[in-house]
Amino acid sequence: MSRRTKFGLFAAILIIVAGGLFFLTAAKRGKGTVEVRLDTVKPQDLVASVTASGRIEPKTKVDISADITGRITQIAVKEGDWVKKGQFLLQIDPTIYEAGVSRAVALLSASTASQVQAKANYDQAERTVRRAKELSTSSPNLISTEAVEQAQTSFDVAKANLNAANAQMAQNRATLDEARDQLSKTRLISPRDGRVTRLNVEVGEVAVQGTFSKESALLMTVADLSVILAKVQVDETDVVRLAMGDSVRVTIDAFPDTAFVGKVTKISNSAQLTSTSTSSGSSDKAVDFDVEITLSNPPQDIRPDLSATAKIVTDTRTQVLSVPIIALTVRQHAAVPNESVPGDTAAAGKAKDTEGVFLVHGGVATFVPVTVGIAGEEYFEVLTGVQKGDTIVSGTYQTIRDLQDSARVRQMKAPAVAAEKK
């Protein structure tokens, strides 16, 4: 083999090796590039809100219970009926209470007669003792001291009998008043205008007094539906963001295609503790606060106890720089001198968990700390760290979670299905 042939063969081998190294390097470079979704920092309108669920309730309702025990003989209304104040609702058998009134009347009549007799005896004794005293004064020899004393004693006894008769008559009059009051409680009337939203009894059932259980004595409920509330339970972490008068958008499951407007009119100062079971079997206490929302224009056919969801607007921003919520992540970031980062400046230079986004320049993603403001449904208000027009990594969630600082990135290709739709 000639010298020229050997040289040509060697040159060919070098070219092949160089080409292979080139393609291998290119392949490695392409493999190290992460596909991500990119977005641009831009101004947007943001609305911060708190979502809570609960039920529809009337602002005013009256639970009508039995104050006496007796069998129900008549019910004049049905559940859902509108009633006026003073309208007859329900009758409890009055027989024994009418007998009680008759008995009290008889006792009062007897005590009245006794009082009249006692009064007559008192008047007679008063005249006798007066004449005896006058005679003893004018003519001491015509009446003995003993007779005067007997007249005085008879008068004192008559006076005591009259007082006892008066007391007995007053007692019997009070008994009659009580019997009449018990009798009046057999006939129940509506205490206000409203709708009968609950009717718990039927004719023939026995109404009982609610001495030990309010529920057992409840006969019906009359509610004023002119003012409707959505009473929802708000978590302790969100209730501090609420304020009286916050505007609310309420959706009711029974009216799926309609949203209703309202305002926060009451925020409870005490918590409702609810037991919740965990996966380990233990029981924790969920701390919620009752919040009342007054609806501006409730539907005419609304009913209490309907399930409702309230979206309470706590803050708004107009055309503020925003980043997608998914873009915000946490990294251990070593603060450097003169770097403006939120938090304690005394910890500068120490690695700590910092909120931020991945800013993209020249295909390289760099973690940049940011300060955020309110949170909308999909975007955070960003106060510091990025500027309008900056390109940031906005997805996917798992990609951002695993993304390393200074990694090379490129725009993720749109799915073929989405491309065909376009």
Secondary structure, 3 states (H helix, E strand, C coil): CCHHHHHHHHHHHHHHHHHHHHHHHHHHHHHCCEEEEEEECEEEEEEEEEEEEEEEEEEEEEEEEECCCEEEEEECCCCCCEECCCCEEEEECCHHHHHHHHHHHHHHHHHHHHHHHHHHHHHHHHHHHHHHHHHHHHCHHHCCHHHHHHHHHHHHHHHHHHHHHHHHHHHHHHHHHHHHHHHHCCEEECCCCEEEEEECCCCCCEECECCCCHHHHEEEEEEEEEEEEEEEEEEHHHHCCCCCCCEEEEEECCEEEEEEEEEEEEEEEEEEEEEEECCCCCEEEEEEEEEEEEECCCCCCCCCCCEEEEEEEEEEEEEEEEEEHHHCEEEEEECCCCCCCCCCHHHCCCEEEEEEEEEEECCEEEEEECEEEEECCCEEEEEECCCCCCEEEEECHHHHHHCCCCEEEEECCCCHHHHHHC
